[in-house]
Each structure stands twice: as structure tokens, then as C-alpha cells.
Amino acid sequence: MSDSFLRQLFDAAQNGDGDAIGVILEVFKPMIYKNSCINGYFDYDCFQELCIKFICCIKTFKFTNISDITKYFN
């Protein structure tokens, strides 16, 4: 996914496009999943809370530089 396409998705998501929010969530889901493991076990409640927080962050995120947002995918 290119930086400019991700930026377009974020712009759409911030304007209330639920489909764009869903696409962004799917892109970052592996990172959210990885951070939902506690003591080696997947914690669904943690995963759900992280997803909710992530969606809130999407809505308020401000781009300052789009030079290489893909570095945050891993």
C-alpha cells in the first residue's frame, strides 16, 4: 500500500467513511494482534480495547509528514 493511498484512506476515514476505517484497521490488524498477547497468550479484551483506541486515533490523527508512514507497519 502506497503512502499516498494510505493518506487518502485516512482523509476519508476522518470524514466519516466507515469502509475506509475498516480498511485501515485491516492493514494494522497484525500489529494490534501482536500487541494483544499478554504473557504469551492472546487476550481478546485487550485486542478489542486496542481496536477501539486505534479507531479513535484514526479520527484525530494529524499528518505532519507523509514521507514514509509504511515504516510503522511492522
Phi, psi and omega in degrees: 000130182280158178301318183292323178293319177298320178297319178297320177297316179297319178299316179295317180298319180290343176264012174094011179282106182296326178295321178296320177299318179298319179295315179298317179299319178295321180296319184266000183303319178301322179292319179295317179300314181301323181275002178261004178267124181239125183053038177083003181238140178290130179248106184297322179297319177296316179301315181296316179296319178295322177297316179298314180297320180298317178298319176298320179293323177302317184292337183246359184297137177243122177283128173252330179203124182263012189309318180203071179289340182295344179294345180271358183288335185268000000 
